């Protein structure tokens, strides 16, 4: 009986070790991101090299996206002077609805229009909201599924900007 308990305990420890959140972060070069906003102005992620960028993928019909826009604006208020930028990707949206959404949110950052979803697919996006933290060299530091919150900004994003 004791041997079985030891074997079970060892199996549990090994299983938990494989689930550890302390694994090294997976980094990769950010895909190309360029396009036009709703006014026709061109935007390119490569133009923001040297800055830390949150790439946020959103849609007007996405309820959690409504929650994260104020968080993004607060982050810009606090960290833009230190080199934080935000670039949005408007995912498969009706342009008029996206325009109304941006006006309601009083968004200060640009968003490229992705009517057919092809830009988002290049980034591996299958659902919104989703965000990517891109470092000053154009490397994705972290992918975030779901709405951005203040804790993520205060922890991960602030560390990237000030690090």
Residue pairs with C-beta under 8 A, 6 or more apart in sequence:
25 141
25 142
27 139
27 140
27 141
28 139
28 140
29 138
29 139
29 140
30 45
30 55
30 132
30 134
30 138
30 139
30 140
31 122
31 123
32 45
32 46
32 122
33 44
33 45
33 46
33 55
33 87
33 89
33 112
33 119
33 123
34 42
34 43
34 44
34 45
34 46
34 112
35 42
35 43
35 89
35 112
35 113
35 114
35 119
36 42
36 43
36 112
36 113
37 43
37 110
37 111
37 112
37 113
38 90
38 95
38 98
38 99
38 102
38 111
38 113
41 110
43 87
43 110
43 112
45 53
45 55
45 87
45 134
45 138
46 138
48 85
48 87
49 136
49 137
49 138
50 83
50 136
51 83
51 84
51 85
51 136
52 79
52 83
52 84
52 85
52 133
52 134
52 135
52 136
52 157
52 160
52 161
53 84
53 85
53 86
53 87
53 133
53 134
54 72
54 75
54 84
54 85
54 86
54 87
54 131
54 132
54 133
54 134
54 148
54 157
55 86
55 87
55 88
55 89
55 123
55 131
55 132
55 134
56 68
56 72
56 86
56 87
56 88
56 89
56 129
56 130
56 131
56 148
57 88
57 89
57 91
57 120
57 123
57 125
57 128
57 129
57 130
57 131
58 65
58 68
58 69
58 88
58 89
58 90
58 91
58 111
58 128
58 129
59 65
59 90
59 91
59 92
59 93
59 98
59 128
60 90
60 93
60 94
60 97
60 98
60 100
60 101
61 93
61 97
62 128
62 129
64 128
64 129
64 146
64 147
65 101
65 128
65 129
65 147
66 101
66 105
67 147
68 129
68 131
68 147
68 148
68 149
69 105
69 107
70 105
71 147
71 148
71 149
71 150
71 153
72 86
72 109
72 148
73 105
73 106
73 107
73 108
74 150
74 153
75 84
75 86
75 148
75 153
75 157
76 84
76 85
76 86
76 108
76 109
78 153
79 153
79 157
79 158
79 161
82 161
82 162
83 136
83 161
84 157
84 161
85 109
86 109
87 109
87 110
87 111
87 112
88 107
88 109
88 110
88 111
88 112
89 111
89 112
89 114
89 119
89 120
89 123
89 125
90 98
90 111
90 112
90 113
90 114
91 114
91 117
91 120
91 125
91 128
92 114
92 115
92 116
92 117
92 120
93 101
93 113
93 115
95 113
95 115
98 111
98 113
102 111
112 119
114 120
117 125
123 130
123 132
124 143
127 145
129 146
129 147
129 148
130 143
130 144
130 145
130 146
131 143
131 144
131 148
132 140
132 142
132 143
132 144
133 140
133 141
133 142
133 144
133 156
133 157
133 160
134 140
134 141
135 141
135 160
141 156
141 160
142 156
144 152
